[in-house]
């Protein structure tokens, strides 16, 4: 499959972090494009990351938080164990 990258940085800011990792949302390019990261959250296979730096775009934050909350409420994958799952957040 082909994908499209939407960089997760504000205009004029670097497109990679201090560790050289590319900062981008990954979109599928099929008929109904979706953000791959959103689907990971929807399936309960990850946690929303909340960057605290002014370098990052927060445009999908509310959307991702809602999808993660739904996964938690429906006990999908990570959330099925009903234990206190703490996702790593570097606090950037």
N, C-alpha and C positions, 0 to 999 in steps of 0.2 A: 504494500500500500504506500501511496505517497502521502506526505504530510506537509503542512504549512506551519512555519514558525512565526509566532507573534512575540516580538521581544518584550520582556517584562521589565523594561526600564523606562524612565522618563526621557523625553527628548534631550539630547546632548549628554546623556550619561552613558557609561560603558555598558556593553551588552554581555559582559562576563563579570563574575565576582572576583574577590581577591585570590581565589584558588584556581581561577581559570575556567570555571564552569559557566557554560552558556546559560543565560537567564532568559527563558522563553516559554510561552505557552505553546503546546503542541496541538494543532488542529488536524483532524482528519480532512481529507479533500473529497470525500464521497458525496452522495446526494444530500445527506443530512449531516453537515459537518458538526463535530462535537470536539470539545476540549478534552484531550486524553486525561489530563490531571483531574478534571471534574469526574470522569468516569471511574477513576481509581477511588476517589472519595465516595462516590455513589455506591460502589461495591463494598465499601467498608474496608478497603485495603490500604488506607493511608490516612494521614491527618493533614488538615489545612495548615500551611506554614504562614506565620504572620511576621513578615520582615518589618523591622522597625526603622530601617534606613530610609532616608529621603530619596535614595537612588531608585527604589522599586516602585512600580505602578501597583496601585491597590484596586484597580478597576473591577476585578472579579471576586474580591474578598467576601462581600456579603453573599454572593451567589455560592461560593465554595463553602462558606460557613453553614448555609442552609442545607446544602447537599450532605455535608458531614453530619449535621444534626439529625437529618432523616435517617442516615445509615445507623447512627447510634440508637435512635428511637426504635428502629426495626431490627436491631441486634444483628447487623450484617457483619460477618467475618470477624475483624478485630474486636468488635463490640459484643459479639455473641458470648464471650467468656464472662461478661458482667463483672469484670474486675476493673480496678482503677488503672486504665491504660493512660500512660503519660507519653505524649509524643514529644520528641526532642525538638526544642526550639532554641536556637542560639541567641535569641534576643537581639538580633541586629536591628 
